[in-house]
Amino acid sequence: MTAIRELLERAMRSALLSLSRRPRLGRLATRLSLTRSMVERFVAGETLAEALDALDRLRAAGRRTTVDVLGESVQSEASAAAAADRYVELLDALSGRGLDGNVSLKLSQMGLDLSPELCRLNAARIFRAAAGTGAFVRIDMEDHSKTDSTLAIWRELRAINPSSGVVIQAGLRRSADDVAALIAEGAPIRLCKGAYREPAAVAFPTKDEVDDSYLTLLGRLLREGTSPALATHDPRMIQAATDLVEREGLGRDQFEFQMLYGVRRDLQQQLVQAGYRVRIYVPYGREWYPYFMRRLAERPANVMFLLRSVAREGRRRPS
């Protein structure tokens, strides 16, 4: 049964990745009611203006936000520079509108695959712009081959803007050591399980092992970390965190939960009502189609997860 499931997952992944490279299907998807409603639910528009309106609505609902300008894995120096320009524009807009000054970026979008130096220059522009408006910058983590370079670039750029942080993936075997080192440096860490398909040599191969790693790192971050962010929609992980906070008398204002835009809005609301901080990861941009399809391809189970998320809330959507 396991072998059959793995074969089906590989087939679905291959199909989704193939679809992600067909922009004509993306244009068609915007005209179909089902796919359009799915995308509109999980991507906050194609333009900055649309994203700002979504951020206003989230603020009114008591959510904090971090914004991702879509467009990872650029193919040219010009595209990388343009991506940095969009982040600078975003930071100015957030400041001007009085919204959360908090952004998340991927170094592949800044040109890491083209040149580490190009990437540093582009990311440094964003860090300087953020420092000028008092904003926080989080560097997202990508696949394991980029972990060392991502941490090295963050450590270098932190001198430009100390109000910055990184992401650690509980699914990687190295993460316990990385978390220990980053805690000692006072680094704000976002902990996630990890959405990339990684080889067993560097990552835990089973869900149970990943969950155990997440729970271990969650406990250490809550006790010793600097403003940790727990990125999860898993009720078991959330319950473990809230139980630990209550049992050990930790402050609810010392950490935050983070969730994806449009996912488990019912759970987001429950946590806000219980007095916990909740920050929503808000992606926007015209490059939504490849982003959306690649997110599904990274773990084909996400297809059913997103459909269940929509069905779970169903009639509970606000009018």
C-alpha positions in Angstrom: 0.0 0.0 0.0 2.8 2.4 0.9 4.6 1.7 -2.5 1.3 2.4 -4.4 0.8 5.7 -2.5 4.4 6.8 -3.3 3.9 6.0 -7.0 0.7 8.0 -7.0 2.4 10.9 -5.3 5.3 10.9 -7.8 2.8 10.9 -10.7 0.8 13.7 -9.2 3.9 15.7 -8.5 5.2 15.3 -12.0 1.8 16.4 -13.4 1.6 19.5 -11.2 5.1 20.6 -12.0 4.4 20.2 -15.7 1.2 22.2 -15.3 3.2 24.9 -13.5 5.2 25.5 -16.6 2.2 26.2 -18.8 1.2 29.8 -18.4 -1.8 29.5 -20.7 -3.4 27.2 -18.2 -2.8 29.8 -15.6 -4.8 32.3 -17.6 -7.5 29.7 -18.1 -7.6 29.0 -14.4 -8.5 32.6 -13.6 -11.7 32.2 -15.7 -12.9 29.0 -14.1 -15.0 29.6 -11.0 -13.5 26.7 -8.9 -9.8 27.4 -9.6 -10.4 31.2 -9.4 -12.0 30.8 -5.9 -9.2 28.6 -4.8 -6.5 31.0 -5.9 -8.3 34.1 -4.6 -8.5 32.3 -1.3 -4.8 31.6 -1.0 -3.2 34.5 -2.9 -4.1 38.1 -1.9 -4.4 39.4 -5.4 -2.0 40.2 -8.3 -1.3 43.9 -7.5 0.1 45.7 -4.5 -3.2 47.6 -4.1 -5.1 44.3 -3.8 -2.6 43.0 -1.3 -2.9 46.2 0.8 -6.7 45.9 0.9 -6.3 42.3 2.1 -3.9 43.4 4.8 -6.4 46.0 5.9 -9.0 43.3 6.3 -6.7 41.0 8.2 -5.7 43.9 10.6 -9.4 44.6 11.3 -9.8 40.9 12.1 -7.0 41.1 14.7 -4.4 39.3 12.6 -0.8 40.3 12.2 0.7 39.9 8.8 3.9 39.2 6.8 4.0 39.7 3.1 5.6 37.7 0.3 6.0 39.2 -3.1 5.7 36.2 -5.5 8.3 35.4 -8.0 11.0 33.0 -6.7 13.8 31.4 -8.7 14.4 34.2 -11.0 16.3 33.6 -14.3 18.1 36.9 -14.9 19.9 39.7 -13.0 17.3 42.1 -14.2 14.5 40.0 -12.8 16.3 39.7 -9.4 16.8 43.5 -9.3 13.1 44.0 -10.2 12.1 41.7 -7.4 14.1 43.8 -4.9 12.4 46.9 -6.3 9.0 45.5 -5.6 10.0 44.7 -2.0 11.2 48.3 -1.5 8.0 49.6 -3.0 6.0 47.3 -0.7 7.9 48.5 2.4 7.2 52.1 1.6 3.5 51.3 1.0 3.2 49.4 4.3 4.7 52.3 6.2 2.6 54.9 4.4 -0.6 52.9 5.2 0.3 52.2 8.8 0.2 48.4 8.3 2.5 45.8 9.8 6.1 46.4 8.6 6.9 42.7 8.2 8.0 41.0 5.0 9.2 37.5 4.0 11.5 36.9 1.0 13.3 34.0 -0.7 16.9 34.4 -1.7 16.4 32.5 -4.9 14.2 35.5 -5.9 17.1 37.8 -5.1 19.3 35.9 -7.5 21.0 33.3 -5.3 21.0 30.7 -8.1 22.7 33.2 -10.4 25.3 34.7 -8.0 25.6 34.8 -4.2 27.1 38.3 -4.5 24.1 39.5 -6.7 21.8 38.0 -4.1 23.5 39.8 -1.2 23.3 43.2 -3.0 19.6 42.8 -3.8 18.7 41.5 -0.3 20.8 44.3 1.3 18.7 46.9 -0.5 15.6 45.4 1.1 17.2 45.2 4.5 18.2 48.9 4.3 14.8 49.9 3.2 13.3 47.9 6.1 15.6 49.5 8.6 14.6 52.9 7.3 10.9 52.3 8.0 11.4 50.1 11.2 10.2 47.0 9.4 11.1 43.3 10.1 12.5 41.1 7.3 12.3 37.3 7.5 14.4 35.2 5.0 12.4 32.1 4.1 14.2 28.8 3.9 14.2 26.8 0.7 15.5 23.3 -0.1 18.4 21.9 1.9 21.0 22.9 -0.6 20.4 26.5 0.2 20.4 26.2 4.0 24.1 27.2 4.6 24.0 30.1 2.2 20.7 31.4 3.5 22.0 31.4 7.1 25.3 33.0 6.1 23.7 35.8 4.1 21.2 36.5 7.0 24.1 36.7 9.5 25.9 39.1 7.2 22.8 41.3 6.5 21.7 41.4 10.1 24.2 44.1 10.7 22.2 46.3 8.3 18.9 45.5 10.0 18.9 43.7 13.4 15.1 43.4 13.1 15.3 40.3 11.0 15.0 36.6 11.2 15.2 33.2 9.5 13.2 30.0 9.0 14.2 26.6 10.2 12.5 23.4 8.9 11.9 20.7 11.5 12.0 18.1 8.7 15.8 18.5 8.2 18.1 16.4 10.4 20.5 19.3 11.0 17.8 21.6 12.4 18.4 20.8 16.1 22.0 22.0 15.8 20.9 25.0 13.8 18.3 26.0 16.3 20.8 25.7 19.2 23.3 28.0 17.4 20.6 30.5 16.4 19.1 30.7 19.9 22.6 31.5 21.2 22.7 34.4 18.6 19.3 35.7 19.7 17.9 35.0 16.2 14.1 35.2 15.8 13.2 31.9 14.3 10.1 30.8 12.4 9.7 27.0 12.8 8.0 25.1 10.1 7.9 21.4 9.2 9.2 22.0 5.7 7.4 21.7 2.3 10.2 20.4 0.1 10.8 16.8 -0.9 14.3 16.1 0.5 16.5 13.0 0.4 16.4 10.8 3.5 20.1 11.4 4.0 19.3 15.0 5.1 15.7 14.9 6.1 13.4 12.7 8.2 11.5 10.4 5.9 8.3 9.8 7.9 5.6 12.2 9.1 6.0 10.8 12.7 9.7 11.7 12.7 9.0 15.2 11.4 6.3 15.7 14.0 8.6 14.5 16.8 11.3 16.9 15.6 8.8 19.8 15.4 7.6 19.1 18.9 11.1 19.0 20.3 12.2 22.2 18.6 8.9 23.9 19.5 9.6 23.2 23.2 13.1 24.6 23.1 12.1 27.7 21.2 9.3 28.5 23.6 11.5 28.1 26.6 14.7 29.7 25.2 14.1 31.4 21.9 13.8 35.1 20.9 10.3 35.9 19.7 9.8 32.5 18.1 7.1 32.0 15.4 5.4 28.6 15.1 4.3 28.1 11.5 1.7 25.3 11.6 -1.9 24.5 10.9 -1.6 21.1 12.7 -4.0 21.1 15.7 -1.7 18.7 17.5 1.3 21.0 17.3 -0.8 24.0 18.3 -2.2 22.1 21.3 1.2 21.1 22.4 2.4 24.7 22.2 -0.6 26.1 24.2 -0.3 23.3 26.8 3.3 24.0 27.3 2.7 27.8 27.6 0.0 27.3 30.2 1.8 24.5 32.1 5.0 26.5 32.5 3.5 29.9 32.8 5.1 31.4 29.7 3.8 34.6 28.3 1.4 34.5 25.3 3.0 37.6 24.0 6.5 36.0 23.8 5.7 34.1 20.6 3.3 33.9 17.8 1.5 31.4 15.6 1.9 31.8 11.8 -0.5 30.5 9.2 -0.9 30.8 5.5 -3.4 33.3 4.0 -6.7 31.6 3.5 -5.9 28.4 5.4 -7.8 27.4 8.6 -9.3 30.7 9.1 -11.6 29.1 11.7 -8.5 28.0 13.7 -6.9 31.5 13.3 -10.0 33.0 14.8 -10.0 30.6 17.7 -6.4 31.4 18.6 -7.0 35.2 18.4 -10.0 34.9 20.6 -8.0 32.9 23.1 -5.5 35.8 23.3 -2.7 34.3 21.2 -0.8 36.3 18.6 -1.5 35.1 15.0 0.4 36.3 12.0 -0.7 35.5 8.5 1.7 34.8 5.6 0.2 36.8 2.7 1.5 36.1 -0.8 0.6 38.3 -3.7 1.8 39.0 -7.3 1.2 38.1 -10.9 3.4 35.1 -10.6 0.7 33.3 -8.6 0.1 30.4 -11.0 3.6 28.8 -10.8 3.7 29.6 -7.1 0.4 27.9 -6.4 1.1 24.8 -8.5 4.6 24.4 -7.1 3.3 24.6 -3.6 0.9 21.7 -4.4 3.7 19.8 -6.2 6.1 20.0 -3.2 3.7 17.8 -1.3 0.8 16.4 -3.4 -1.1 15.7 -0.2 -1.5 19.5 -0.1 -4.2 19.2 -2.9 -6.5 17.3 -0.5 -5.4 19.4 2.4 -6.5 22.6 0.7 -9.8 21.1 -0.5 -10.5 19.9 3.0 -9.7 23.3 4.4 -12.2 24.9 2.1 -14.8 22.2 2.9 -14.2 22.4 6.6 -15.1 26.1 6.8 -17.7 25.8 4.1 -20.8 27.5 5.4 -18.9 29.3 8.1 -17.4 31.8 5.7 -18.1 35.4 6.6 -20.8 37.0 4.4 
